[in-house]
């Protein structure tokens, strides 16, 4: 039996959840061998296959989060949106809402995204589609710092900025789990664009997003 450290290394190498390496042989064959035949059966399965049967490995992450990231659309600010991870028919679905407006009310952003999430190795991948005609596609890659730590999920998000001009960008992103005692209405009301030093932003979130472009390897690309 490998040590916990080596087990993580083996799982990461084969891009498998650690639990699958210790699970039932028949279940492993069904998910990772027979499933490959289904994935290769057609163009649609090529994409949806990787998101199938994700309810079990991602169960601990289900719930509501506030996502924080920076975008050229709201330059110099931290954008906070509401994200819900939930299970449906063995898939882990995502639903994201952005409600942002500037102080004088001249600009207002109200966006909704739907998508799916999957875990590969120790990373969580979420691919979402903006629910408007010809809406953009957004991808977020998160790396949990520890199997039992789900309060903060850190990573990167990639999308399309709609001002000052339409262009792709990438930014560091950090999701903070919302306490179950907070209602969905309250969580949505807390969304918006905040100054980098706002007292309404968690210090852990600020520290992750406030690094200089040089330190971040120019995470934000305009």
Secondary structure, DSSP 4 states (H G I P E B T S, - for coil): ---HHHHHHHHHHHT--HHHHTS-HHHHHIIIIIHHHHHTTSHHHHHHGGGTT-TTTTGGG-EEEEEEE--GGGTTEEEEEEEEEEEETTEEEEEEEEEEE-TTSS-EEEEEEEEEEEEETTEEEEEEEESSTT--EEEEEEEEEETTEEEEEEEEEEEEE-SSS-EEEEEEEEEEEPPTTS-HHHHHHT-EEEETT-TTS-HHHHHHH---TTTTTS----
